[in-house]
Amino acid sequence: MSGTSPRDDEHCLDLSRLQFYKKYFGKLLNALIFSIVLNFVTGGAFVWVKTRDVEREYFGQDSVTGRLTQMVPLSEPFVSPQKLLDWTVECVAGANSYDFVHSQKQLQRNSQCFTPDGWSMFMEALDRSGNLDLVKKQRLVTSAVPLAAPVVTNQGMRRGVWTWQIEVPFIVSFQGGQGGRTVATQKTLVTLLVTRVNPFESRDGLGIAQYLGGDLR
């Protein structure tokens, strides 16, 4: 009578296990290696994210208007060179364009281009020049246009604040009388110190800290 002994059954089980390991061992090993590599990659990425320098942008909100403004340290230029020069021309032209009726309102509106000290200096210079009195007494209108593009002659840190020195030639025309004819023209070389200011003080983040005008020959 044929049959198998318990010992033969054990050998059969061993053979079946051997076949199972032989069939799946390679796949299990690959899965283990993949898992180890994945853990290393994930861990390395986590460390990289935690340790790298992240450039963050900060914004402040104007309590009156609700306008969000990017906060940039005053030690950084912040604006592009072209925007700086365009802003300079606009502000200088505005500071020298007014009429005998609305001069106070027009000048006050242009004060936003200046720092408080810069505005005081400009108004003192305007009073000394006598131009404002002349416009009021002779009922004139002034307008100013640049004779050439402004030039940045120097720039850098000044007392912890980024500052530009800019020169721009202007011609100021005084008009009045019958037909608004031109009464006189004045060529002047304007030299400015423009500084970074708090964006809540100036929408453009710029302010004229010093304004000097001299005759242009």
GIQUIVEN-V283842 format. One record per helix or strand of 3 or more residues. SS is the DSSP state (2 for helix, 1 for strand). FROM is the first residue (numbers start at 1). LEN is the number of residues. If there is no record, write none. Layout:
ss=SS from=FROM len=LEN
ss=SS from=FROM len=LEN
This chain:
ss=2 from=6 len=46
ss=1 from=58 len=4
ss=1 from=68 len=4
ss=2 from=81 len=15
ss=2 from=103 len=11
ss=2 from=116 len=14
ss=2 from=131 len=7
ss=1 from=140 len=7
ss=1 from=151 len=8
ss=1 from=161 len=16
ss=2 from=178 len=3
ss=1 from=181 len=16
ss=1 from=206 len=10
